[in-house]
Amino acid sequence: MTTKPRAKKFRIRRPEAGQGPSAASRAEADARPGAGQPDTPQEDDRAPEAGGAEPKAAGTTTDLEAIRNEGLTGRQLRLARRVAQKNGFEPASDYDAVRMLRARGIDPFQRSSMLELVVPSAGSGGGDGKGPEAGLPVLPAGSEGLPEPVAAKTQLPSTQTASPAERRAAEIMKIQQELARRRRKKQMMLLSRLAFFVMLPTILAGYYFYVMATPMYATKSEFLILKAENSASSMGSLFSGTQFATNQDAIAVQSYLMSKDAMLRLDRDEGFKAHYQQDWIDPLQRLDPDASNEDAYGVYQRNIEIGYDPTEGVVKMEVQAADPETAARFSRALIGYAETRVDNLSLRKRSNAVSDAEVGLEEAQAERQDAQEKLVRLQQQGSVIDPEGRIAALRTQISNVEVQLQEKRLTLQALLDNARPNSSRVEGAQGDVRRLEALLEDLNRQMTSATTGEDSLAEKAVQIQLAQADLATRDLMLQTALERLEQARRDAESQARYLTTSVEPVASQDPSYPRSFENTILAFLIFSGIYLMISLTASILREQVAT
């Protein structure tokens, strides 16, 4: 190893006997380069001086290894370096700065900007120049948390053979090794947490799906709901036969099949609870013997899936069971329940419309019958069935009698105009006139009695006319009721719904569930997401608490 050229040394002149060094001269000497560094290789041959640093004693805290073992924080080390730089030292590291300051009796962790001067105790170096320099602050012996001051001794050559650069490189290597060790420790902790919170639950889930889970057989079926076509209405037939005409019905059927009512009906008919209470089913899928309807309904929702595709109008159903034949039987029973529900969806509406139309028709028929009976009674009250015809006949007779009477009077007048009229012919003409006048008077009397009074033919004729008008109105209402009944029946037929099974349920040969690989991967992703979320939350909370 090549030795570096020695730096130029500055030595402090010893004062003559009886002359002590001034404080200014001692401070100037302390501020020079090289002051406070008695252990560097450049000062191995340096003789001890009166105001110089105390030599390093074995077993004191100025040893670098002992200082490192004190567990000083980074903040304390940085503070020691700043104090050393203020006092003119050039330490190779933070620990070297602590060593230099302590060697000069300076507290490196003192927060005050002014260093206090402490009078040395009796027995220490006095005015002979062998004690600490008067210009440098010293700490009293026995101070709390600080080492005892070291008595001034003859400075010995340094035992360190490494240069400051080599020591700095060694310190950097040690720091890097410490960082690598911490990094490996953090990685091991991370792997341990991942193994405990992610891998172990994933392995347990995979063991369940591959080993413990009971195979489930799925039976798939599809059905759709159709509406009866109605050719009478163009707008009604526009959407008939499409999914838009039965959209609400399909949704209603889907809701019913997924309801608790359908589950209870399936349990009564096919023994749904008894099937899932068998002992050979795994505990996670098995139903307890004393399970309530709510527990059974949870198993029902987990093993029966029903979906409706609005674009195609098809209801798709998948039923899972531990036995393939049982799954097919459950599926056929649910399809039967759906068909019954479809029939009952519009039954009330159809029956109400038809029944209302029938009631209206019965009322119209009864009112028409009353009107007709009233007309018949009016016609049967008098001797004349047709009063209007009787009045017309009287008017005709009166007119004829008046014409004949006028002719007879003209004939009589013609006979009387002769100079010598024939008496027999005149008397005959006068007799005819008298008879026609009597007949006309009788006809007029009958006509008068027929048109006046409450029982007159005119009053009866008016009542008969009103009864006939009422009968005509009732006939029209009866016809309208008949048309309404026919329309209600046509609408009821058009509102009928039909369930058509497009895919029949067939028992499967191989189990469909569980899907072991897919479920294991899904469990891994779920546990990983939960761990990541908890880790991020904890990191954010730690950061918030630290700040």
C-alpha positions as CSV (number, residue, x, y, z in Angstrom):
1,M,0.0,0.0,0.0
2,T,1.5,3.4,-1.1
3,T,1.6,6.1,1.4
4,K,0.2,9.5,0.6
5,P,2.3,12.6,0.8
6,R,2.1,14.2,4.2
7,A,0.2,17.4,4.6
8,K,1.8,20.4,5.8
9,K,1.7,20.6,9.6
10,F,0.9,23.7,11.7
11,R,2.3,23.6,15.1
12,I,1.4,25.9,18.0
13,R,4.3,27.6,19.7
14,R,4.6,26.7,23.3
15,P,4.6,29.7,25.6
16,E,7.5,30.5,27.8
17,A,7.4,29.6,31.4
18,G,5.1,31.9,33.2
19,Q,3.4,33.0,30.0
20,G,0.1,31.2,29.1
21,P,-1.3,31.3,25.6
22,S,-4.1,33.8,25.0
23,A,-7.6,32.8,24.2
24,A,-7.4,34.3,20.7
25,S,-4.3,32.4,19.8
26,R,-5.8,29.2,21.1
27,A,-9.0,29.7,19.1
28,E,-6.9,30.5,16.0
29,A,-4.9,27.3,16.5
30,D,-8.1,25.2,16.9
31,A,-9.6,26.6,13.7
32,R,-6.6,25.6,11.6
33,P,-6.9,22.6,9.3
34,G,-5.9,19.4,11.0
35,A,-6.9,20.5,14.4
36,G,-8.9,17.9,16.3
37,Q,-7.7,15.0,14.1
38,P,-5.0,13.3,16.1
39,D,-5.6,9.8,14.8
40,T,-5.1,10.4,11.1
41,P,-2.1,8.9,9.4
42,Q,-0.8,12.3,8.6
43,E,-0.2,13.1,12.3
44,D,1.4,9.8,13.3
45,D,4.8,11.5,14.1
46,R,3.2,14.6,15.6
47,A,4.3,15.3,19.2
48,P,1.8,16.1,21.8
49,E,1.1,19.8,22.4
50,A,-0.1,21.7,25.3
51,G,-3.3,22.9,23.6
52,G,-3.8,19.9,21.3
53,A,-6.5,17.2,21.4
54,E,-6.3,14.5,24.0
55,P,-5.2,11.2,22.7
56,K,-7.6,8.3,22.2
57,A,-7.7,6.1,25.3
58,A,-8.5,2.4,25.2
59,G,-12.1,1.6,26.3
60,T,-13.4,5.2,25.9
61,T,-16.5,6.2,23.9
62,T,-14.3,7.9,21.3
63,D,-13.7,4.6,19.6
64,L,-15.6,4.3,16.3
65,E,-16.9,0.9,17.0
66,A,-18.2,1.9,20.4
67,I,-19.8,5.0,18.9
68,R,-21.6,2.9,16.3
69,N,-22.8,0.6,19.0
70,E,-24.5,3.5,20.9
71,G,-27.4,3.5,18.4
72,L,-27.2,7.1,17.5
73,T,-30.0,8.3,15.1
74,G,-29.4,9.9,11.7
75,R,-30.5,13.3,13.1
76,Q,-27.9,13.1,15.9
77,L,-25.1,12.1,13.4
78,R,-26.0,15.0,11.0
79,L,-26.0,17.4,14.0
80,A,-22.5,16.1,15.0
81,R,-21.2,16.7,11.5
82,R,-22.5,20.3,11.4
83,V,-20.9,21.0,14.8
84,A,-17.6,19.5,13.7
85,Q,-17.6,21.7,10.5
86,K,-18.4,24.8,12.6
87,N,-15.3,24.0,14.7
88,G,-13.1,23.6,11.7
89,F,-12.8,19.8,11.7
90,E,-12.9,17.7,8.6
91,P,-14.3,14.3,9.7
92,A,-14.3,11.3,7.3
93,S,-17.8,10.2,8.5
94,D,-20.5,11.2,10.9
95,Y,-19.1,8.8,13.5
96,D,-15.7,10.3,13.0
97,A,-17.2,13.7,13.7
98,V,-18.6,12.5,17.0
99,R,-15.2,11.0,17.9
100,M,-13.4,14.2,17.1
101,L,-15.8,16.4,19.1
102,R,-15.7,14.1,22.1
103,A,-11.9,14.0,21.9
104,R,-11.9,17.8,22.3
105,G,-14.5,17.6,25.1
106,I,-17.3,19.1,23.0
107,D,-20.9,17.9,23.3
108,P,-21.9,17.2,19.7
109,F,-25.6,17.1,20.5
110,Q,-25.9,20.4,22.3
111,R,-28.7,22.5,20.7
112,S,-27.4,25.9,21.9
113,S,-25.6,27.9,19.3
114,M,-23.2,29.3,22.0
115,L,-20.7,27.0,23.6
116,E,-20.4,27.5,27.3
117,L,-17.1,27.7,29.0
118,V,-16.7,25.5,32.0
119,V,-14.0,26.0,34.5
120,P,-11.9,22.8,34.8
121,S,-12.0,21.1,38.2
122,A,-9.1,21.0,40.6
123,G,-6.4,18.5,39.7
124,S,-6.9,19.0,36.0
125,G,-4.3,20.7,33.8
126,G,-3.7,24.2,35.2
127,G,-1.6,27.1,33.9
128,D,1.2,24.9,33.0
129,G,-0.4,24.3,29.6
130,K,-0.9,20.6,30.0
131,G,-4.7,20.7,30.4
132,P,-7.4,21.6,27.8
133,E,-6.9,24.8,26.0
134,A,-8.5,27.8,27.6
135,G,-10.1,28.9,24.3
136,L,-12.1,25.7,23.7
137,P,-15.2,24.8,25.6
138,V,-15.0,21.7,27.8
139,L,-17.7,19.7,29.6
140,P,-17.6,19.2,33.3
141,A,-16.7,15.8,34.5
142,G,-19.6,13.5,35.3
143,S,-22.1,15.3,33.1
144,E,-25.2,13.2,32.5
145,G,-25.2,11.3,29.2
146,L,-21.5,12.3,28.4
147,P,-18.3,10.4,28.9
148,E,-15.7,11.5,31.5
149,P,-13.0,13.8,30.3
150,V,-9.8,12.1,29.4
151,A,-6.6,13.4,31.0
152,A,-4.0,14.9,28.7
153,K,-1.5,12.3,27.8
154,T,1.3,12.1,25.4
155,Q,-0.2,11.6,21.9
156,L,0.6,8.2,20.4
157,P,0.9,7.3,16.8
158,S,-2.4,6.2,15.2
159,T,-3.0,2.5,14.7
160,Q,-5.3,3.0,11.7
161,T,-3.7,2.2,8.4
162,A,-6.7,2.7,6.1
163,S,-7.2,6.0,4.3
164,P,-10.4,8.1,4.7
165,A,-11.5,7.1,1.2
166,E,-11.2,3.4,2.1
167,R,-13.1,4.0,5.4
168,R,-15.8,5.9,3.5
169,A,-16.1,3.0,1.0
170,A,-16.3,0.5,3.9
171,E,-19.1,2.6,5.5
172,I,-21.0,2.8,2.2
173,M,-20.6,-1.0,1.7
174,K,-21.9,-1.6,5.2
175,I,-24.9,0.7,4.5
176,Q,-25.6,-1.1,1.3
177,Q,-25.5,-4.4,3.0
178,E,-27.9,-3.1,5.7
179,L,-30.3,-1.9,3.0
180,A,-30.1,-5.2,1.2
181,R,-30.8,-7.0,4.4
182,R,-33.8,-4.8,5.1
183,R,-35.0,-5.3,1.5
184,R,-34.8,-9.1,1.9
185,K,-36.6,-8.9,5.2
186,K,-39.4,-6.8,3.6
187,Q,-39.6,-9.3,0.7
188,M,-39.9,-12.2,3.1
189,M,-42.6,-10.4,5.1
190,L,-44.5,-9.6,1.9
191,L,-44.2,-13.3,0.7
192,S,-45.4,-14.4,4.2
193,R,-48.4,-12.2,4.1
194,L,-49.3,-13.2,0.5
195,A,-48.9,-16.9,1.5
196,F,-51.2,-16.5,4.5
197,F,-53.8,-14.1,3.2
198,V,-53.9,-15.2,-0.5
199,M,-52.3,-18.5,-1.3
200,L,-53.6,-20.4,1.7
201,P,-57.3,-19.4,1.2
202,T,-56.8,-20.2,-2.5
203,I,-55.4,-23.6,-1.8
204,L,-58.3,-24.3,0.6
205,A,-60.8,-23.2,-2.0
206,G,-59.2,-25.4,-4.7
207,Y,-59.2,-28.4,-2.3
208,Y,-62.9,-27.9,-1.7
209,F,-63.7,-27.6,-5.4
210,Y,-61.6,-30.5,-6.5
211,V,-62.1,-32.9,-3.6
212,M,-65.0,-32.1,-1.3
213,A,-67.6,-30.4,-3.6
214,T,-70.6,-32.6,-4.6
215,P,-71.0,-32.8,-8.4
216,M,-74.2,-31.0,-9.6
217,Y,-76.1,-31.9,-12.7
218,A,-77.7,-29.0,-14.6
219,T,-80.7,-29.3,-16.9
220,K,-81.4,-26.4,-19.3
221,S,-84.7,-25.6,-21.0
222,E,-86.1,-22.7,-22.9
223,F,-89.7,-21.6,-23.5
224,L,-91.5,-18.5,-24.9
225,I,-94.9,-16.9,-24.4
226,L,-97.0,-16.3,-27.5
227,K,-100.1,-14.2,-28.0
228,A,-103.1,-15.2,-30.1
229,E,-103.3,-13.4,-33.4
230,N,-106.2,-11.0,-34.0
231,S,-106.9,-10.2,-37.6
232,A,-109.7,-7.8,-36.8
233,S,-107.4,-5.0,-35.6
234,S,-104.5,-3.9,-37.8
235,M,-102.7,-2.2,-34.9
236,G,-103.3,-5.2,-32.6
237,S,-101.8,-7.6,-35.2
238,L,-98.8,-5.3,-35.8
239,F,-97.0,-6.6,-32.7
240,S,-98.7,-9.9,-32.2
241,G,-96.3,-12.8,-32.4
242,T,-93.3,-10.7,-31.4
243,Q,-91.5,-10.3,-28.1
244,F,-93.0,-6.8,-27.6
245,A,-96.5,-8.3,-27.3
246,T,-95.6,-10.6,-24.4
247,N,-92.7,-8.7,-22.8
248,Q,-94.6,-8.0,-19.5
249,D,-96.0,-11.5,-19.4
250,A,-92.5,-13.0,-19.7
251,I,-91.1,-10.8,-16.9
252,A,-94.1,-11.7,-14.7
253,V,-93.5,-15.4,-15.3
254,Q,-89.8,-15.1,-14.5
255,S,-90.5,-13.2,-11.3
256,Y,-93.0,-15.9,-10.3
257,L,-90.7,-18.8,-10.9
258,M,-88.0,-17.1,-8.8
259,S,-90.4,-16.4,-5.9
260,K,-90.9,-18.3,-2.6
261,D,-94.4,-19.3,-3.7
262,A,-92.9,-21.4,-6.6
263,M,-90.3,-22.9,-4.2
264,L,-93.0,-24.0,-1.7
265,R,-95.1,-25.4,-4.5
266,L,-92.1,-27.3,-5.9
267,D,-91.4,-28.6,-2.4
268,R,-95.0,-29.9,-2.0
269,D,-95.1,-31.5,-5.4
270,E,-91.5,-32.8,-5.9
271,G,-89.8,-32.7,-2.5
272,F,-87.3,-29.9,-3.1
273,K,-86.1,-29.7,0.6
274,A,-85.8,-33.5,1.0
275,H,-83.5,-33.7,-2.0
276,Y,-81.0,-31.1,-0.7
277,Q,-81.1,-32.6,2.8
278,Q,-79.4,-35.9,1.8
279,D,-76.3,-36.8,3.8
280,W,-74.0,-37.4,0.9
281,I,-74.2,-33.8,-0.3
282,D,-71.2,-31.7,0.9
283,P,-71.9,-29.4,3.9
284,L,-71.7,-26.2,2.0
285,Q,-74.5,-27.3,-0.4
286,R,-76.5,-29.4,2.0
287,L,-79.6,-28.2,3.6
288,D,-80.1,-28.7,7.3
289,P,-82.8,-31.1,8.4
290,D,-84.5,-28.4,10.4
291,A,-83.9,-25.7,7.9
292,S,-86.5,-22.9,7.6
293,N,-88.2,-21.8,4.4
294,E,-85.8,-18.8,4.2
295,D,-82.8,-21.2,4.2
296,A,-84.5,-23.4,1.6
297,Y,-85.3,-20.3,-0.5
298,G,-81.6,-19.4,-0.4
299,V,-80.7,-22.8,-1.8
300,Y,-83.4,-22.5,-4.4
301,Q,-82.1,-19.2,-5.6
302,R,-78.5,-20.6,-5.8
303,N,-79.5,-23.7,-7.8
304,I,-82.2,-22.3,-10.1
305,E,-81.3,-19.6,-12.7
306,I,-83.9,-18.1,-14.9
307,G,-83.2,-15.3,-17.4
308,Y,-85.2,-13.5,-20.0
309,D,-83.8,-12.3,-23.3
310,P,-85.8,-9.3,-24.4
311,T,-84.3,-9.3,-27.9
312,E,-85.6,-12.8,-28.6
313,G,-88.4,-13.0,-26.1
314,V,-87.1,-16.4,-24.9
315,V,-87.1,-17.4,-21.2
316,K,-84.0,-19.5,-20.4
317,M,-84.0,-21.7,-17.3
318,E,-81.3,-23.8,-15.7
319,V,-82.0,-26.2,-12.8
320,Q,-79.2,-27.8,-10.7
321,A,-79.6,-30.9,-8.6
322,A,-77.4,-33.6,-7.2
323,D,-79.1,-36.2,-9.4
324,P,-79.7,-35.7,-13.2
325,E,-83.2,-37.2,-13.2
326,T,-84.2,-35.0,-10.3
327,A,-83.0,-31.9,-12.1
328,A,-85.1,-32.8,-15.2
329,R,-88.1,-33.4,-13.0
330,F,-87.7,-30.1,-11.2
331,S,-87.4,-28.3,-14.6
332,R,-90.6,-29.9,-16.0
333,A,-92.5,-29.0,-12.9
334,L,-91.4,-25.4,-13.1
335,I,-92.4,-25.2,-16.8
336,G,-95.9,-26.5,-15.8
337,Y,-96.1,-23.8,-13.1
338,A,-95.2,-21.2,-15.7
339,E,-97.9,-22.4,-18.1
340,T,-100.5,-22.2,-15.4
341,R,-99.4,-18.7,-14.5
342,V,-99.6,-17.6,-18.1
343,D,-103.1,-18.9,-18.4
344,N,-104.1,-17.0,-15.2
345,L,-102.4,-13.7,-16.2
346,S,-105.2,-12.5,-18.6
347,L,-108.0,-14.7,-17.4
348,R,-109.5,-12.2,-15.1
349,K,-109.4,-9.4,-17.7
350,R,-110.9,-11.6,-20.3
351,S,-113.6,-13.0,-18.0
352,N,-114.5,-9.5,-16.7
353,A,-114.9,-8.1,-20.2
354,V,-117.1,-11.0,-21.4
355,S,-119.2,-11.0,-18.2
356,D,-119.8,-7.3,-18.4
357,A,-121.0,-7.6,-22.1
358,E,-123.3,-10.5,-21.1
359,V,-124.8,-8.4,-18.3
360,G,-125.4,-5.5,-20.7
361,L,-127.1,-7.8,-23.2
362,E,-129.4,-9.2,-20.5
363,E,-130.4,-5.8,-19.4
364,A,-131.2,-4.7,-23.0
365,Q,-133.3,-7.8,-23.6
366,A,-135.3,-7.2,-20.4
367,E,-135.9,-3.5,-21.3
368,R,-137.0,-4.4,-24.9
369,Q,-139.4,-7.0,-23.5
370,D,-141.0,-4.4,-21.1
371,A,-141.4,-2.0,-24.0
372,Q,-143.1,-4.6,-26.2
373,E,-145.4,-5.7,-23.4
374,K,-146.4,-2.1,-22.8
375,L,-147.3,-1.6,-26.5
376,V,-149.4,-4.8,-26.5
377,R,-151.3,-3.7,-23.4
378,L,-152.1,-0.3,-24.9
379,Q,-153.4,-2.0,-28.0
380,Q,-155.5,-4.4,-26.0
381,Q,-157.2,-1.7,-23.8
382,G,-159.7,-0.5,-26.4
383,S,-162.0,-2.1,-28.9
384,V,-159.9,-0.6,-31.7
385,I,-156.5,-2.1,-32.2
386,D,-155.4,0.7,-34.5
387,P,-156.8,4.1,-33.3
388,E,-155.0,5.9,-36.1
389,G,-156.6,3.7,-38.7
390,R,-160.0,4.2,-37.1
391,I,-159.7,7.9,-37.1
392,A,-158.5,7.8,-40.7
393,A,-161.5,5.6,-41.6
394,L,-163.9,8.1,-40.0
395,R,-162.4,10.9,-41.9
396,T,-162.8,9.1,-45.1
397,Q,-166.4,8.2,-44.4
398,I,-167.2,11.8,-43.4
399,S,-165.6,13.0,-46.7
400,N,-167.7,10.5,-48.7
401,V,-170.9,11.4,-46.9
402,E,-170.3,15.1,-47.5
403,V,-169.8,14.5,-51.2
404,Q,-173.0,12.5,-51.4
405,L,-174.9,15.0,-49.4
406,Q,-173.7,17.8,-51.8
407,E,-174.8,15.8,-54.8
408,K,-178.3,15.1,-53.3
409,R,-178.7,18.7,-52.5
410,L,-177.8,19.7,-56.0
411,T,-180.3,17.1,-57.4
412,L,-183.0,18.4,-55.0
413,Q,-182.3,21.9,-56.1
414,A,-182.5,20.9,-59.7
415,L,-185.9,19.3,-59.2
416,L,-187.2,22.3,-57.3
417,D,-186.1,24.6,-60.1
418,N,-188.7,23.0,-62.5
419,A,-192.0,24.8,-62.9
420,R,-194.0,21.7,-62.2
421,P,-191.5,19.4,-60.2
422,N,-192.4,15.8,-59.6
423,S,-193.5,15.6,-56.1
424,S,-192.4,12.0,-55.7
425,R,-188.9,12.7,-56.9
426,V,-188.7,15.8,-54.8
427,E,-189.7,14.0,-51.7
428,G,-187.2,11.2,-52.5
429,A,-184.4,13.7,-53.0
430,Q,-185.4,15.4,-49.7
431,G,-185.4,12.1,-47.9
432,D,-181.9,11.3,-49.2
433,V,-180.6,14.7,-48.0
434,R,-182.1,14.1,-44.6
435,R,-180.6,10.7,-44.3
436,L,-177.1,11.9,-45.5
437,E,-177.2,14.8,-43.0
438,A,-178.1,12.4,-40.2
439,L,-175.3,10.1,-41.2
440,L,-172.8,13.0,-41.4
441,E,-173.9,14.2,-38.0
442,D,-173.3,10.8,-36.5
443,L,-169.9,10.5,-38.1
444,N,-169.0,13.9,-36.9
445,R,-170.1,12.9,-33.4
446,Q,-167.9,9.8,-33.5
447,M,-165.0,11.8,-34.8
448,T,-165.4,14.3,-32.0
449,S,-165.5,11.6,-29.3
450,A,-162.4,9.9,-30.9
451,T,-160.2,13.0,-30.8
452,T,-161.1,14.5,-27.4
453,G,-161.0,13.1,-23.9
454,E,-158.7,10.8,-22.0
455,D,-160.1,7.7,-23.6
456,S,-160.2,9.2,-27.1
457,L,-158.6,7.4,-30.0
458,A,-156.2,10.3,-30.4
459,E,-154.8,9.8,-26.9
460,K,-154.5,6.1,-27.4
461,A,-152.8,6.7,-30.6
462,V,-150.2,9.0,-29.0
463,Q,-149.5,6.4,-26.2
464,I,-149.1,3.7,-28.8
465,Q,-146.7,5.9,-30.8
466,L,-144.6,6.5,-27.7
467,A,-144.6,2.8,-26.9
468,Q,-143.5,2.0,-30.4
469,A,-140.7,4.6,-30.2
470,D,-139.5,3.1,-26.9
471,L,-139.6,-0.4,-28.4
472,A,-137.5,0.8,-31.4
473,T,-135.0,2.3,-28.9
474,R,-134.8,-0.9,-27.0
475,D,-134.3,-2.8,-30.2
476,L,-131.3,-0.6,-31.0
477,M,-129.8,-1.0,-27.5
478,L,-130.3,-4.8,-27.8
479,Q,-128.4,-4.8,-31.1
480,T,-125.6,-2.7,-29.5
481,A,-125.3,-5.1,-26.6
482,L,-125.1,-8.0,-29.0
483,E,-122.2,-6.3,-30.9
484,R,-120.4,-5.5,-27.6
485,L,-120.6,-9.1,-26.5
486,E,-119.2,-10.3,-29.8
487,Q,-116.4,-7.8,-29.6
488,A,-115.6,-8.8,-26.0
489,R,-115.4,-12.4,-27.0
490,R,-113.0,-11.6,-29.8
491,D,-110.8,-9.5,-27.5
492,A,-110.8,-12.2,-25.0
493,E,-109.6,-14.6,-27.6
494,S,-106.9,-12.2,-28.7
495,Q,-105.7,-11.7,-25.2
496,A,-105.1,-15.3,-24.6
497,R,-101.5,-16.4,-23.9
498,Y,-99.8,-19.6,-24.8
499,L,-96.6,-21.0,-23.4
500,T,-94.5,-22.9,-26.0
501,T,-91.5,-25.0,-24.9
502,S,-88.7,-24.6,-27.4
503,V,-86.1,-26.6,-25.6
504,E,-87.4,-29.6,-23.6
505,P,-85.5,-30.5,-20.3
506,V,-83.3,-33.5,-20.8
507,A,-81.3,-35.2,-18.0
508,S,-77.5,-34.7,-18.4
509,Q,-75.0,-37.5,-18.1
510,D,-72.0,-35.5,-16.8
511,P,-72.0,-33.1,-13.9
512,S,-71.8,-29.4,-14.9
513,Y,-70.7,-28.1,-11.5
514,P,-68.5,-27.3,-9.8
515,R,-66.1,-25.8,-12.3
516,S,-63.0,-26.4,-10.3
517,F,-60.3,-24.6,-12.3
518,E,-62.4,-21.5,-13.0
519,N,-63.7,-21.3,-9.4
520,T,-60.1,-21.6,-8.0
521,I,-58.8,-18.9,-10.3
522,L,-61.8,-16.7,-9.3
523,A,-61.1,-17.3,-5.6
524,F,-57.5,-16.3,-6.1
525,L,-58.5,-13.1,-7.8
526,I,-61.0,-12.3,-5.1
527,F,-58.5,-12.9,-2.3
528,S,-55.8,-10.9,-4.1
529,G,-58.2,-8.0,-4.6
530,I,-59.2,-8.0,-0.9
531,Y,-55.5,-8.1,0.2
532,L,-54.6,-5.3,-2.2
533,M,-57.5,-3.2,-1.0
534,I,-56.6,-3.7,2.7
535,S,-52.9,-3.1,2.0
536,L,-53.6,0.2,0.2
537,T,-55.9,1.3,3.0
538,A,-53.4,0.5,5.7
539,S,-50.6,2.3,3.7
540,I,-52.8,5.4,3.3
541,L,-53.7,5.4,7.0
542,R,-50.0,5.0,8.1
543,E,-49.1,7.9,5.8
544,Q,-51.8,10.1,7.2
545,V,-50.9,9.3,10.8
546,A,-47.1,9.9,10.1
547,T,-47.8,13.3,8.6
